[in-house]
Each structure stands twice: as structure tokens, then as C-alpha cells.
């Protein structure tokens, strides 16, 4: 079954993944955790609302680290893309992310 919404961003941030995790969790809106994947290495993950998943992956290590964010909403979720997108973008402001650009979703 296709997803209700599935989108991604690329961005640059000078903070390491561990610092991003701390800032995001301090912001308090979503509970984030660090996970490990054979394909992606260490990454951040949250499931803030039933049927919603958001991940942050490292694309390129320092200096000027490049990251990507992958956002998805399952078809049966009550969440709306705009609501999830607004919260995600507000979190990116907290870590001084820059060069934000929408990219093709990946997985």
C-alpha cells in the first residue's frame, strides 16, 4: 500500500549527530533515538505519531557535515504532511541547519 506522504531533505549542519540528538530531544516535541544500520550507519529516528516515521542520516562527515532527512506518513495515520514538515523544519532551526533543499525520497 502506498504511503500517504513520503519526502526528503538534504541540509548542512556543523554539529555531530550526537549533538543533534541532544538538541532535538531538548526541544521536547518529538522523542528521538540513535539507531544503527548496516546500510546507513548511525542515524536518528523518531516515530512521533502513529503511522509517522522521521529519520536523519549522515551523508558526508565533517567539515560542514551533510545530512538528509527522510519523512514518511502511513496511509492510515491522522497526521498531515504540513504538520510534520513544520515541526521538522522548526527542529532544523534549532541546530542552525542551512542549505535546506528538498530531494527525492530514498530507502
PDB file as gemmi writes it, atoms N, CA and C in Angstrom:
CRYST1    1.000    1.000    1.000  90.00  90.00  90.00 P 1                      
ATOM      1  N   UNK A   1       0.849  -1.184   0.000  1.00  0.00           N  
ATOM      2  CA  UNK A   1       0.000   0.000   0.000  1.00  0.00           C  
ATOM      3  C   UNK A   1       0.893   1.246   0.000  1.00  0.00           C  
ATOM      4  N   UNK A   2       0.652   2.192  -0.881  1.00  0.00           N  
ATOM      5  CA  UNK A   2       1.494   3.385  -0.949  1.00  0.00           C  
ATOM      6  C   UNK A   2       1.342   4.249   0.304  1.00  0.00           C  
ATOM      7  N   UNK A   3       2.380   5.010   0.569  1.00  0.00           N  
ATOM      8  CA  UNK A   3       2.368   5.910   1.718  1.00  0.00           C  
ATOM      9  C   UNK A   3       1.472   7.108   1.451  1.00  0.00           C  
ATOM     10  N   UNK A   4       0.952   7.680   2.505  1.00  0.00           N  
ATOM     11  CA  UNK A   4       0.145   8.902   2.411  1.00  0.00           C  
ATOM     12  C   UNK A   4       1.037  10.062   1.970  1.00  0.00           C  
ATOM     13  N   UNK A   5       2.241  10.110   2.544  1.00  0.00           N  
ATOM     14  CA  UNK A   5       3.221  11.140   2.178  1.00  0.00           C  
ATOM     15  C   UNK A   5       4.617  10.580   2.419  1.00  0.00           C  
ATOM     16  N   UNK A   6       5.548  10.933   1.529  1.00  0.00           N  
ATOM     17  CA  UNK A   6       6.915  10.427   1.600  1.00  0.00           C  
ATOM     18  C   UNK A   6       7.805  11.460   0.948  1.00  0.00           C  
ATOM     19  N   UNK A   7       8.667  12.113   1.726  1.00  0.00           N  
ATOM     20  CA  UNK A   7       9.504  13.170   1.189  1.00  0.00           C  
ATOM     21  C   UNK A   7      10.815  13.236   1.946  1.00  0.00           C  
ATOM     22  N   UNK A   8      11.781  14.000   1.407  1.00  0.00           N  
ATOM     23  CA  UNK A   8      13.118  14.046   1.994  1.00  0.00           C  
ATOM     24  C   UNK A   8      13.759  15.405   1.762  1.00  0.00           C  
ATOM     25  N   UNK A   9      14.726  15.706   2.627  1.00  0.00           N  
ATOM     26  CA  UNK A   9      15.508  16.934   2.533  1.00  0.00           C  
ATOM     27  C   UNK A   9      16.991  16.616   2.671  1.00  0.00           C  
ATOM     28  N   UNK A  10      17.817  17.450   2.085  1.00  0.00           N  
ATOM     29  CA  UNK A  10      19.250  17.472   2.343  1.00  0.00           C  
ATOM     30  C   UNK A  10      19.528  18.793   3.051  1.00  0.00           C  
ATOM     31  N   UNK A  11      20.482  18.777   3.967  1.00  0.00           N  
ATOM     32  CA  UNK A  11      20.869  20.004   4.655  1.00  0.00           C  
ATOM     33  C   UNK A  11      22.283  19.866   5.187  1.00  0.00           C  
ATOM     34  N   UNK A  12      22.855  20.994   5.546  1.00  0.00           N  
ATOM     35  CA  UNK A  12      24.195  21.046   6.112  1.00  0.00           C  
ATOM     36  C   UNK A  12      24.088  21.534   7.544  1.00  0.00           C  
ATOM     37  N   UNK A  13      24.918  20.967   8.412  1.00  0.00           N  
ATOM     38  CA  UNK A  13      24.935  21.354   9.816  1.00  0.00           C  
ATOM     39  C   UNK A  13      26.327  21.069  10.363  1.00  0.00           C  
ATOM     40  N   UNK A  14      26.851  21.979  11.182  1.00  0.00           N  
ATOM     41  CA  UNK A  14      28.190  21.809  11.742  1.00  0.00           C  
ATOM     42  C   UNK A  14      28.215  20.922  12.978  1.00  0.00           C  
ATOM     43  N   UNK A  15      27.062  20.509  13.464  1.00  0.00           N  
ATOM     44  CA  UNK A  15      27.002  19.697  14.677  1.00  0.00           C  
ATOM     45  C   UNK A  15      27.066  18.207  14.344  1.00  0.00           C  
ATOM     46  N   UNK A  16      27.717  17.419  15.202  1.00  0.00           N  
ATOM     47  CA  UNK A  16      27.719  15.971  15.004  1.00  0.00           C  
ATOM     48  C   UNK A  16      26.355  15.379  15.355  1.00  0.00           C  
ATOM     49  N   UNK A  17      26.126  14.170  14.925  1.00  0.00           N  
ATOM     50  CA  UNK A  17      24.845  13.503  15.129  1.00  0.00           C  
ATOM     51  C   UNK A  17      24.438  13.465  16.606  1.00  0.00           C  
ATOM     52  N   UNK A  18      25.397  13.229  17.504  1.00  0.00           N  
ATOM     53  CA  UNK A  18      25.100  13.148  18.933  1.00  0.00           C  
ATOM     54  C   UNK A  18      24.572  14.482  19.472  1.00  0.00           C  
ATOM     55  N   UNK A  19      25.115  15.579  18.987  1.00  0.00           N  
ATOM     56  CA  UNK A  19      24.646  16.904  19.414  1.00  0.00           C  
ATOM     57  C   UNK A  19      23.256  17.200  18.860  1.00  0.00           C  
ATOM     58  N   UNK A  20      23.025  16.793  17.618  1.00  0.00           N  
ATOM     59  CA  UNK A  20      21.701  16.975  17.026  1.00  0.00           C  
ATOM     60  C   UNK A  20      20.674  16.210  17.848  1.00  0.00           C  
ATOM     61  N   UNK A  21      20.999  14.986  18.235  1.00  0.00           N  
ATOM     62  CA  UNK A  21      20.110  14.174  19.065  1.00  0.00           C  
ATOM     63  C   UNK A  21      19.761  14.900  20.363  1.00  0.00           C  
ATOM     64  N   UNK A  22      20.757  15.450  21.030  1.00  0.00           N  
ATOM     65  CA  UNK A  22      20.534  16.154  22.298  1.00  0.00           C  
ATOM     66  C   UNK A  22      19.640  17.384  22.103  1.00  0.00           C  
ATOM     67  N   UNK A  23      19.914  18.159  21.069  1.00  0.00           N  
ATOM     68  CA  UNK A  23      19.121  19.369  20.801  1.00  0.00           C  
ATOM     69  C   UNK A  23      17.674  18.996  20.468  1.00  0.00           C  
ATOM     70  N   UNK A  24      17.491  18.019  19.606  1.00  0.00           N  
ATOM     71  CA  UNK A  24      16.141  17.601  19.224  1.00  0.00           C  
ATOM     72  C   UNK A  24      15.352  17.111  20.433  1.00  0.00           C  
ATOM     73  N   UNK A  25      15.980  16.313  21.287  1.00  0.00           N  
ATOM     74  CA  UNK A  25      15.272  15.806  22.466  1.00  0.00           C  
ATOM     75  C   UNK A  25      15.016  16.901  23.488  1.00  0.00           C  
ATOM     76  N   UNK A  26      15.899  17.876  23.577  1.00  0.00           N  
ATOM     77  CA  UNK A  26      15.684  19.003  24.490  1.00  0.00           C  
ATOM     78  C   UNK A  26      14.520  19.870  24.006  1.00  0.00           C  
ATOM     79  N   UNK A  27      14.334  19.939  22.693  1.00  0.00           N  
ATOM     80  CA  UNK A  27      13.222  20.722  22.145  1.00  0.00           C  
ATOM     81  C   UNK A  27      11.887  20.149  22.614  1.00  0.00           C  
ATOM     82  N   UNK A  28      11.867  18.828  22.874  1.00  0.00           N  
ATOM     83  CA  UNK A  28      10.736  18.201  23.533  1.00  0.00           C  
ATOM     84  C   UNK A  28       9.525  17.841  22.704  1.00  0.00           C  
ATOM     85  N   UNK A  29       9.476  18.245  21.465  1.00  0.00           N  
ATOM     86  CA  UNK A  29       8.260  17.959  20.697  1.00  0.00           C  
ATOM     87  C   UNK A  29       8.194  16.501  20.238  1.00  0.00           C  
ATOM     88  N   UNK A  30       9.334  15.911  19.885  1.00  0.00           N  
ATOM     89  CA  UNK A  30       9.400  14.518  19.467  1.00  0.00           C  
ATOM     90  C   UNK A  30      10.524  13.835  20.235  1.00  0.00           C  
ATOM     91  N   UNK A  31      10.377  12.552  20.516  1.00  0.00           N  
ATOM     92  CA  UNK A  31      11.411  11.767  21.199  1.00  0.00           C  
ATOM     93  C   UNK A  31      12.269  11.068  20.148  1.00  0.00           C  
ATOM     94  N   UNK A  32      13.554  11.420  20.092  1.00  0.00           N  
ATOM     95  CA  UNK A  32      14.489  10.877  19.115  1.00  0.00           C  
ATOM     96  C   UNK A  32      15.407   9.852  19.767  1.00  0.00           C  
ATOM     97  N   UNK A  33      15.878   8.890  18.968  1.00  0.00           N  
ATOM     98  CA  UNK A  33      16.887   7.959  19.437  1.00  0.00           C  
ATOM     99  C   UNK A  33      17.892   7.702  18.320  1.00  0.00           C  
ATOM    100  N   UNK A  34      19.106   7.330  18.739  1.00  0.00           N  
ATOM    101  CA  UNK A  34      20.147   6.994  17.774  1.00  0.00           C  
ATOM    102  C   UNK A  34      20.035   5.509  17.476  1.00  0.00           C  
ATOM    103  N   UNK A  35      20.075   5.162  16.210  1.00  0.00           N  
ATOM    104  CA  UNK A  35      19.984   3.774  15.771  1.00  0.00           C  
ATOM    105  C   UNK A  35      21.201   3.480  14.894  1.00  0.00           C  
ATOM    106  N   UNK A  36      21.383   2.217  14.596  1.00  0.00           N  
ATOM    107  CA  UNK A  36      22.486   1.811  13.735  1.00  0.00           C  
ATOM    108  C   UNK A  36      21.949   0.882  12.656  1.00  0.00           C  
ATOM    109  N   UNK A  37      22.442   1.080  11.447  1.00  0.00           N  
ATOM    110  CA  UNK A  37      22.017   0.272  10.308  1.00  0.00           C  
ATOM    111  C   UNK A  37      23.240  -0.136   9.502  1.00  0.00           C  
ATOM    112  N   UNK A  38      23.216  -1.337   8.984  1.00  0.00           N  
ATOM    113  CA  UNK A  38      24.305  -1.785   8.115  1.00  0.00           C  
ATOM    114  C   UNK A  38      24.387  -0.898   6.868  1.00  0.00           C  
ATOM    115  N   UNK A  39      23.247  -0.497   6.348  1.00  0.00           N  
ATOM    116  CA  UNK A  39      23.203   0.314   5.126  1.00  0.00           C  
ATOM    117  C   UNK A  39      23.524   1.787   5.373  1.00  0.00           C  
ATOM    118  N   UNK A  40      23.000   2.341   6.492  1.00  0.00           N  
ATOM    119  CA  UNK A  40      23.096   3.782   6.730  1.00  0.00           C  
ATOM    120  C   UNK A  40      24.100   4.173   7.806  1.00  0.00           C  
ATOM    121  N   UNK A  41      24.613   3.230   8.563  1.00  0.00           N  
ATOM    122  CA  UNK A  41      25.461   3.581   9.695  1.00  0.00           C  
ATOM    123  C   UNK A  41      24.588   4.147  10.812  1.00  0.00           C  
ATOM    124  N   UNK A  42      25.156   4.987  11.655  1.00  0.00           N  
ATOM    125  CA  UNK A  42      24.376   5.621  12.719  1.00  0.00           C  
ATOM    126  C   UNK A  42      23.409   6.636  12.123  1.00  0.00           C  
ATOM    127  N   UNK A  43      22.213   6.676  12.670  1.00  0.00           N  
ATOM    128  CA  UNK A  43      21.217   7.640  12.217  1.00  0.00           C  
ATOM    129  C   UNK A  43      20.254   7.928  13.363  1.00  0.00           C  
ATOM    130  N   UNK A  44      19.485   9.010  13.231  1.00  0.00           N  
ATOM    131  CA  UNK A  44      18.475   9.374  14.218  1.00  0.00           C  
ATOM    132  C   UNK A  44      17.111   8.932  13.717  1.00  0.00           C  
ATOM    133  N   UNK A  45      16.258   8.534  14.651  1.00  0.00           N  
ATOM    134  CA  UNK A  45      14.941   8.023  14.298  1.00  0.00           C  
ATOM    135  C   UNK A  45      13.913   8.510  15.318  1.00  0.00           C  
ATOM    136  N   UNK A  46      12.735   8.838  14.831  1.00  0.00           N  
ATOM    137  CA  UNK A  46      11.602   9.135  15.709  1.00  0.00           C  
ATOM    138  C   UNK A  46      10.321   8.634  15.065  1.00  0.00           C  
ATOM    139  N   UNK A  47       9.405   8.242  15.912  1.00  0.00           N  
ATOM    140  CA  UNK A  47       8.043   7.878  15.495  1.00  0.00           C  
ATOM    141  C   UNK A  47       7.110   8.697  16.398  1.00  0.00           C  
ATOM    142  N   UNK A  48       6.941   9.978  16.073  1.00  0.00           N  
ATOM    143  CA  UNK A  48       6.255  10.899  16.976  1.00  0.00           C  
ATOM    144  C   UNK A  48       4.753  10.694  17.097  1.00  0.00           C  
ATOM    145  N   UNK A  49       4.150  10.143  16.062  1.00  0.00           N  
ATOM    146  CA  UNK A  49       2.700   9.947  15.997  1.00  0.00           C  
ATOM    147  C   UNK A  49       2.490   8.601  15.315  1.00  0.00           C  
ATOM    148  N   UNK A  50       1.437   7.894  15.659  1.00  0.00           N  
ATOM    149  CA  UNK A  50       1.152   6.624  14.996  1.00  0.00           C  
ATOM    150  C   UNK A  50       1.169   6.806  13.476  1.00  0.00           C  
ATOM    151  N   UNK A  51       1.944   5.941  12.811  1.00  0.00           N  
ATOM    152  CA  UNK A  51       1.994   5.974  11.356  1.00  0.00           C  
ATOM    153  C   UNK A  51       2.952   6.985  10.770  1.00  0.00           C  
ATOM    154  N   UNK A  52       3.790   7.623  11.615  1.00  0.00           N  
ATOM    155  CA  UNK A  52       4.756   8.618  11.136  1.00  0.00           C  
ATOM    156  C   UNK A  52       6.158   8.184  11.539  1.00  0.00           C  
ATOM    157  N   UNK A  53       7.081   8.280  10.606  1.00  0.00           N  
ATOM    158  CA  UNK A  53       8.486   7.982  10.896  1.00  0.00           C  
ATOM    159  C   UNK A  53       9.347   9.059  10.252  1.00  0.00           C  
ATOM    160  N   UNK A  54      10.335   9.535  11.026  1.00  0.00           N  
ATOM    161  CA  UNK A  54      11.270  10.546  10.535  1.00  0.00           C  
ATOM    162  C   UNK A  54      12.678  10.078  10.889  1.00  0.00           C  
ATOM    163  N   UNK A  55      13.581  10.146   9.912  1.00  0.00           N  
ATOM    164  CA  UNK A  55      14.968   9.729  10.126  1.00  0.00           C  
ATOM    165  C   UNK A  55      15.928  10.806   9.635  1.00  0.00           C  
ATOM    166  N   UNK A  56      17.077  10.895  10.302  1.00  0.00           N  
ATOM    167  CA  UNK A  56      18.169  11.769   9.887  1.00  0.00           C  
ATOM    168  C   UNK A  56      19.377  10.881   9.620  1.00  0.00           C  
ATOM    169  N   UNK A  57      19.931  10.958   8.405  1.00  0.00           N  
ATOM    170  CA  UNK A  57      21.096  10.155   8.021  1.00  0.00           C  
ATOM    171  C   UNK A  57      22.277  11.072   7.713  1.00  0.00           C  
ATOM    172  N   UNK A  58      23.466  10.594   8.018  1.00  0.00           N  
ATOM    173  CA  UNK A  58      24.695  11.309   7.663  1.00  0.00           C  
ATOM    174  C   UNK A  58      25.004  11.008   6.201  1.00  0.00           C  
ATOM    175  N   UNK A  59      25.202  12.047   5.411  1.00  0.00           N  
ATOM    176  CA  UNK A  59      25.561  11.868   4.002  1.00  0.00           C  
ATOM    177  C   UNK A  59      27.051  12.094   3.781  1.00  0.00           C  
ATOM    178  N   UNK A  60      27.630  13.000   4.589  1.00  0.00           N  
ATOM    179  CA  UNK A  60      29.054  13.315   4.467  1.00  0.00           C  
ATOM    180  C   UNK A  60      29.527  13.839   5.810  1.00  0.00           C  
ATOM    181  N   UNK A  61      30.612  13.304   6.328  1.00  0.00           N  
ATOM    182  CA  UNK A  61      31.137  13.699   7.637  1.00  0.00           C  
ATOM    183  C   UNK A  61      31.853  15.041   7.572  1.00  0.00           C  
ATOM    184  N   UNK A  62      32.212  15.599   8.750  1.00  0.00           N  
ATOM    185  CA  UNK A  62      32.849  16.925   8.825  1.00  0.00           C  
ATOM    186  C   UNK A  62      34.001  17.061   7.849  1.00  0.00           C  
ATOM    187  N   UNK A  63      34.384  18.288   7.521  1.00  0.00           N  
ATOM    188  CA  UNK A  63      33.805  19.564   7.965  1.00  0.00           C  
ATOM    189  C   UNK A  63      32.519  19.915   7.213  1.00  0.00           C  
ATOM    190  N   UNK A  64      31.660  20.707   7.857  1.00  0.00           N  
ATOM    191  CA  UNK A  64      30.389  21.111   7.253  1.00  0.00           C  
ATOM    192  C   UNK A  64      29.547  19.914   6.906  1.00  0.00           C  
ATOM    193  N   UNK A  65      29.246  19.104   7.890  1.00  0.00           N  
ATOM    194  CA  UNK A  65      28.562  17.831   7.679  1.00  0.00           C  
ATOM    195  C   UNK A  65      27.280  17.980   6.869  1.00  0.00           C  
ATOM    196  N   UNK A  66      27.082  17.030   5.981  1.00  0.00           N  
ATOM    197  CA  UNK A  66      25.862  16.994   5.177  1.00  0.00           C  
ATOM    198  C   UNK A  66      24.986  15.861   5.683  1.00  0.00           C  
ATOM    199  N   UNK A  67      23.709  16.155   5.829  1.00  0.00           N  
ATOM    200  CA  UNK A  67      22.728  15.214   6.341  1.00  0.00           C  
ATOM    201  C   UNK A  67      21.538  15.147   5.390  1.00  0.00           C  
ATOM    202  N   UNK A  68      20.740  14.107   5.572  1.00  0.00           N  
ATOM    203  CA  UNK A  68      19.459  14.041   4.888  1.00  0.00           C  
ATOM    204  C   UNK A  68      18.400  13.649   5.906  1.00  0.00           C  
ATOM    205  N   UNK A  69      17.201  14.112   5.658  1.00  0.00           N  
ATOM    206  CA  UNK A  69      16.065  13.761   6.487  1.00  0.00           C  
ATOM    207  C   UNK A  69      15.022  13.081   5.618  1.00  0.00           C  
ATOM    208  N   UNK A  70      14.531  11.944   6.084  1.00  0.00           N  
ATOM    209  CA  UNK A  70      13.536  11.166   5.358  1.00  0.00           C  
ATOM    210  C   UNK A  70      12.269  11.119   6.192  1.00  0.00           C  
ATOM    211  N   UNK A  71      11.163  11.580   5.637  1.00  0.00           N  
ATOM    212  CA  UNK A  71       9.902  11.685   6.371  1.00  0.00           C  
ATOM    213  C   UNK A  71       8.832  10.862   5.670  1.00  0.00           C  
ATOM    214  N   UNK A  72       8.065  10.103   6.451  1.00  0.00           N  
ATOM    215  CA  UNK A  72       7.010   9.305   5.839  1.00  0.00           C  
ATOM    216  C   UNK A  72       5.791   9.231   6.737  1.00  0.00           C  
ATOM    217  N   UNK A  73       4.636   9.211   6.089  1.00  0.00           N  
ATOM    218  CA  UNK A  73       3.347   9.086   6.776  1.00  0.00           C  
ATOM    219  C   UNK A  73       2.611   7.916   6.141  1.00  0.00           C  
ATOM    220  N   UNK A  74       2.231   6.955   6.981  1.00  0.00           N  
ATOM    221  CA  UNK A  74       1.481   5.790   6.528  1.00  0.00           C  
ATOM    222  C   UNK A  74       0.057   6.208   6.136  1.00  0.00           C  
ATOM    223  N   UNK A  75      -0.596   5.458   5.257  1.00  0.00           N  
ATOM    224  CA  UNK A  75      -1.931   5.828   4.766  1.00  0.00           C  
ATOM    225  C   UNK A  75      -2.997   5.952   5.854  1.00  0.00           C  
ATOM    226  N   UNK A  76      -2.898   5.162   6.917  1.00  0.00           N  
ATOM    227  CA  UNK A  76      -3.929   5.189   7.951  1.00  0.00           C  
ATOM    228  C   UNK A  76      -3.648   6.195   9.071  1.00  0.00           C  
ATOM    229  N   UNK A  77      -2.577   6.955   8.969  1.00  0.00           N  
ATOM    230  CA  UNK A  77      -2.233   7.942  10.002  1.00  0.00           C  
ATOM    231  C   UNK A  77      -3.131   9.175   9.894  1.00  0.00           C  
ATOM    232  N   UNK A  78      -3.417   9.766  11.032  1.00  0.00           N  
ATOM    233  CA  UNK A  78      -4.193  11.004  11.052  1.00  0.00           C  
ATOM    234  C   UNK A  78      -3.309  12.230  10.829  1.00  0.00           C  
ATOM    235  N   UNK A  79      -1.994  12.037  10.843  1.00  0.00           N  
ATOM    236  CA  UNK A  79      -1.054  13.150  10.654  1.00  0.00           C  
ATOM    237  C   UNK A  79      -1.145  13.694   9.227  1.00  0.00           C  
ATOM    238  N   UNK A  80      -0.864  14.965   9.104  1.00  0.00           N  
ATOM    239  CA  UNK A  80      -0.831  15.626   7.802  1.00  0.00           C  
ATOM    240  C   UNK A  80       0.594  16.079   7.496  1.00  0.00           C  
ATOM    241  N   UNK A  81       0.941  16.062   6.237  1.00  0.00           N  
ATOM    242  CA  UNK A  81       2.302  16.422   5.826  1.00  0.00           C  
ATOM    243  C   UNK A  81       2.709  17.796   6.353  1.00  0.00           C  
ATOM    244  N   UNK A  82       1.841  18.781   6.244  1.00  0.00           N  
ATOM    245  CA  UNK A  82       2.206  20.137   6.651  1.00  0.00           C  
ATOM    246  C   UNK A  82       2.576  20.193   8.135  1.00  0.00           C  
ATOM    247  N   UNK A  83       1.824  19.497   8.951  1.00  0.00           N  
ATOM    248  CA  UNK A  83       2.083  19.454  10.399  1.00  0.00           C  
ATOM    249  C   UNK A  83       3.461  18.839  10.687  1.00  0.00           C  
ATOM    250  N   UNK A  84       3.767  17.718  10.059  1.00  0.00           N  
ATOM    251  CA  UNK A  84       5.051  17.042  10.273  1.00  0.00           C  
ATOM    252  C   UNK A  84       6.188  17.891   9.706  1.00  0.00           C  
ATOM    253  N   UNK A  85       5.981  18.445   8.520  1.00  0.00           N  
ATOM    254  CA  UNK A  85       7.001  19.272   7.881  1.00  0.00           C  
ATOM    255  C   UNK A  85       7.318  20.503   8.719  1.00  0.00           C  
ATOM    256  N   UNK A  86       6.301  21.173   9.236  1.00  0.00           N  
ATOM    257  CA  UNK A  86       6.518  22.370  10.055  1.00  0.00           C  
ATOM    258  C   UNK A  86       7.329  22.050  11.306  1.00  0.00           C  
ATOM    259  N   UNK A  87       7.011  20.937  11.959  1.00  0.00           N  
ATOM    260  CA  UNK A  87       7.748  20.549  13.167  1.00  0.00           C  
ATOM    261  C   UNK A  87       9.185  20.195  12.820  1.00  0.00           C  
ATOM    262  N   UNK A  88       9.382  19.455  11.747  1.00  0.00           N  
ATOM    263  CA  UNK A  88      10.731  19.084  11.326  1.00  0.00           C  
ATOM    264  C   UNK A  88      11.568  20.325  11.004  1.00  0.00           C  
ATOM    265  N   UNK A  89      11.009  21.242  10.258  1.00  0.00           N  
ATOM    266  CA  UNK A  89      11.742  22.462   9.900  1.00  0.00           C  
ATOM    267  C   UNK A  89      12.067  23.304  11.140  1.00  0.00           C  
ATOM    268  N   UNK A  90      11.163  23.328  12.114  1.00  0.00           N  
ATOM    269  CA  UNK A  90      11.432  24.055  13.355  1.00  0.00           C  
ATOM    270  C   UNK A  90      12.603  23.420  14.112  1.00  0.00           C  
ATOM    271  N   UNK A  91      12.685  22.108  14.079  1.00  0.00           N  
ATOM    272  CA  UNK A  91      13.818  21.428  14.711  1.00  0.00           C  
ATOM    273  C   UNK A  91      15.121  21.766  13.997  1.00  0.00           C  
ATOM    274  N   UNK A  92      15.092  21.856  12.685  1.00  0.00           N  
ATOM    275  CA  UNK A  92      16.304  22.196  11.933  1.00  0.00           C  
ATOM    276  C   UNK A  92      16.810  23.586  12.283  1.00  0.00           C  
ATOM    277  N   UNK A  93      15.905  24.499  12.577  1.00  0.00           N  
ATOM    278  CA  UNK A  93      16.307  25.844  13.006  1.00  0.00           C  
ATOM    279  C   UNK A  93      17.102  25.755  14.306  1.00  0.00           C  
ATOM    280  N   UNK A  94      16.706  24.846  15.195  1.00  0.00           N  
ATOM    281  CA  UNK A  94      17.363  24.679  16.498  1.00  0.00           C  
ATOM    282  C   UNK A  94      18.826  24.243  16.366  1.00  0.00           C  
ATOM    283  N   UNK A  95      19.175  23.578  15.268  1.00  0.00           N  
ATOM    284  CA  UNK A  95      20.560  23.117  15.085  1.00  0.00           C  
ATOM    285  C   UNK A  95      21.314  23.966  14.060  1.00  0.00           C  
ATOM    286  N   UNK A  96      20.741  25.096  13.694  1.00  0.00           N  
ATOM    287  CA  UNK A  96      21.356  26.007  12.720  1.00  0.00           C  
ATOM    288  C   UNK A  96      21.636  25.306  11.381  1.00  0.00           C  
ATOM    289  N   UNK A  97      20.707  24.474  10.949  1.00  0.00           N  
ATOM    290  CA  UNK A  97      20.846  23.816   9.652  1.00  0.00           C  
ATOM    291  C   UNK A  97      20.777  24.866   8.549  1.00  0.00           C  
ATOM    292  N   UNK A  98      21.491  24.607   7.479  1.00  0.00           N  
ATOM    293  CA  UNK A  98      21.488  25.537   6.346  1.00  0.00           C  
ATOM    294  C   UNK A  98      21.469  24.742   5.045  1.00  0.00           C  
ATOM    295  N   UNK A  99      21.296  25.457   3.966  1.00  0.00           N  
ATOM    296  CA  UNK A  99      21.276  24.842   2.631  1.00  0.00           C  
ATOM    297  C   UNK A  99      20.198  23.758   2.520  1.00  0.00           C  
ATOM    298  N   UNK A 100      19.059  23.987   3.139  1.00  0.00           N  
ATOM    299  CA  UNK A 100      17.966  23.024   3.107  1.00  0.00           C  
ATOM    300  C   UNK A 100      17.403  22.939   1.681  1.00  0.00           C  
ATOM    301  N   UNK A 101      17.313  21.716   1.173  1.00  0.00           N  
ATOM    302  CA  UNK A 101      16.776  21.503  -0.171  1.00  0.00           C  
ATOM    303  C   UNK A 101      15.986  20.211  -0.193  1.00  0.00           C  
ATOM    304  N   UNK A 102      14.805  20.238  -0.808  1.00  0.00           N  
ATOM    305  CA  UNK A 102      14.036  19.024  -0.935  1.00  0.00           C  
ATOM    306  C   UNK A 102      14.707  18.123  -1.967  1.00  0.00           C  
ATOM    307  N   UNK A 103      14.792  16.838  -1.654  1.00  0.00           N  
ATOM    308  CA  UNK A 103      15.408  15.853  -2.540  1.00  0.00           C  
ATOM    309  C   UNK A 103      14.430  14.692  -2.744  1.00  0.00           C  
ATOM    310  N   UNK A 104      14.767  13.810  -3.661  1.00  0.00           N  
ATOM    311  CA  UNK A 104      13.943  12.628  -3.873  1.00  0.00           C  
ATOM    312  C   UNK A 104      14.029  11.719  -2.639  1.00  0.00           C  
ATOM    313  N   UNK A 105      12.912  11.185  -2.206  1.00  0.00           N  
ATOM    314  CA  UNK A 105      12.952  10.218  -1.092  1.00  0.00           C  
ATOM    315  C   UNK A 105      13.801   9.004  -1.475  1.00  0.00           C  
ATOM    316  N   UNK A 106      14.407   8.406  -0.490  1.00  0.00           N  
ATOM    317  CA  UNK A 106      15.296   7.268  -0.715  1.00  0.00           C  
ATOM    318  C   UNK A 106      14.991   6.215   0.348  1.00  0.00           C  
ATOM    319  N   UNK A 107      15.418   5.024   0.122  1.00  0.00           N  
ATOM    320  CA  UNK A 107      15.303   3.989   1.150  1.00  0.00           C  
ATOM    321  C   UNK A 107      16.013   2.740   0.741  1.00  0.00           C  
TER     322      UNK A 107                                                      
END                                                                             
